[in-house]
Amino acid sequence: MQPAVSEPASGACLSDAEALALADVDADGIARLARRAASVRDAVYAKQLTFSPKAFFPLTNLCRNRCDYCSFRKSPGDAGEWTMTHDDVAVALARARDAACSEALFCLGDKPEGAFSAYRRTLATLGHDSTVDYLEWAGHAALAHGLLPHTNAGVLSRRDMQRLRVCNVSLGLMLENVSPRLCQKGMPHHRAPDKRPEVRLRMIEEAGQLEIPFTTGILVGIGETRRERIESLLAIRELHARHGHIQEVIVQNFTPRASIPMADIAEPADLEMQHAVALARLILPAEVSLQSPPNLNAQRMQLLIEAGLNDFGGISPVTPDYINPQHPWPHLQRLADACARAGFSLRPRLPIYERYLEDARWLHPELRGAVLACAERQSRSFRFDAAHGTEPTPALAQVVS
């Protein structure tokens, strides 16, 4: 017998037991879950969807982990390995500023200096003792260009986060999944010491203790079960209940590509993504934003909007998605038009959510002026031309009807 799926009533989150009972719901039950999740979303976010206009800065693609689904990571000497120089960063920051981006996303591999002496030598030539030193320099450089840094550099120590808090408005780490089964031999995290659930949960917990606005999320389609996805979302909810720091959760789908161990694994079906997004909306508190990458879901965005999605994450007018380079960002005007057809408006947001600006403890005092200045620029810089279907330059902001 299928678990019952009630229509929305009070808007309260599903209990742990209720959520776990919905692991095996059938297609009709998923459709009912999606309607309930969309109703919860509409009650909080109305008919408004958001995204962050960003530039992507992969300071290095060297990484000590070897996840079976990753084509981003490299070792020294591999074809396509890189570490950005200061000049590389400066050029990209100038392009991002000219395109009126708000977010500078610094994303890189886990602990490369602990694994590769060649990388340590490269850092030394740049004048840095560690990756965190480089991230500090890059964060201040982004602020000088009028961008707001958000860093996802894998697992960081408490001290690392304390340092980066001074030059980042938010930090992030994908939880991915809490199942230790995925770390066993033959599973995707077996050769990835930084993907152990307890390691990632500890960092997310410490970010909450440090009062850092935080982004996390789950991966769908890497060999996990539905129950393991739900358990991962419940773990995120528990961390947020203790600290209130989870500003957004990403439900990201695996996509196959050549030259990875999981090249022959199919990406998750539409029904699985609909189930994951709807349950995320019903498990997480309503104030926690829910997103899924539009470039990885080009053919199912309508389905995910109907399942309770309210945010598209970062979209860049100037840099590719270096993690998934075969999936280009959507043309923003077309995305706005698609949102309009679904009955929603599209607007940009900052990499720190508004509610964290209302309480001084969530933002280092040295960053408040930069955030306010960036918000002012964003409010006047971006426009969609809904009438003509062409994208002005710069190209983001309020949908003009």
Steps between C-alpha positions, in 0.01 A plus 500: 500500500631846409556753782235768519591841363273769638436836338658805669340611819707675762816526291699322770797291392467125478611319811793259475265202501267655242789583269657154524162338432491678163815334366299247301212715380386428141465740206153617604626559852795699369261720302305568819825572687596749229168683529541523875861620468403764242231628734753534783741682266230738373394588855852627579652610170178586314550488122864602504803293402856614556857444386843641583690682220846360553845443363666165563862498622648147515829598666627147446356171379756298692330283762604216727161326467408268214121488480372263232263762354744794478671624183617828659782373721854454371843403627817693411607414146153393386371652180284798587630556853532862606554743782391857433760774537430837660482650151245235394283590798533875437399469134198285587396738778508794261281312251258406777481859623434627146219244461347621828541167680436503873659172610859380470479123548834349602479126450789255504618154595543368853833552680730488196805625694473196725534267203721673243844653557484659152195697609674613818780635284249680280341660805843617615567669166172688550608606848259275691564241767169319450184485292317692772762776471424515127126503565543789743692697238242417233208595724644844570577543128137421417375750755727765349327436165155535655416127509387301803706182558343162570748215548451128459847354548407160633555413864639790703607511862335723756803731489486511119138610512575763761759648264277487193202646685674838487503504118200280406133576544419127505667161474389167362557126501282237336411236754423271204375210714523378858520132406830333597404228249601734217856500642541123480719331240342517157286802593553858374661642817736210574811697391382832643599546866338844516162355400459306823163612640632572850771729357254706298238513774764628742594788270136599445445488876804718567386752238178532696687548824700777329176662375591478131217499243541167327410309185484121488313235308462143383605313186238287328588197290838394641380162624303616802154380592199725545515436874864612509405822323229564756738425787744752352233770481397425858862537610517842333175600669636395840814711453290800398272452801801531728661802338269661242782538249388298197389765252455270200502132408592370155342186356755416229475214256788283382568531128712238319799603290790330330820407685348449846444164673124564495492586128250223428264582787178670392404832653201494736159483338259793505289326762798464735588869473137598551483279810828639639408866446146464635615319812780751556242779498276311744784396732691827520370809680329736259760774546774272362524568128484198269689488171601268219746592222315604183787405269480139626121492467432683177216267400339466842496852646120525471469170687729620779327836529175310542670291772578801722827646367548871576859571391733416210829562681788678334483576128792671329504731199882483485632159614399140430399242756848356550360200688260414216647676194292298253185659646491873415312750712154587370449822308357724769233658285371160395503387862301809596253429220463138615435619854241745372320225308484303825353804677816614682727802489878464508732727695864500608610460860820535699713206622388589853125485556315804625400355836867472596544873449243578768720366782857631523641173635470328161725737305846625587473877556768570238273346233178689563590798285598275209171309525289814504690650207464178300126482573459857376688426177302184443168679542577739215740307274306200374201497272330234296332610182192282511347672200776428249656172616853640479742536784635848570851558634537485796237236516326415825248648736132556514272357235340791319146426388 
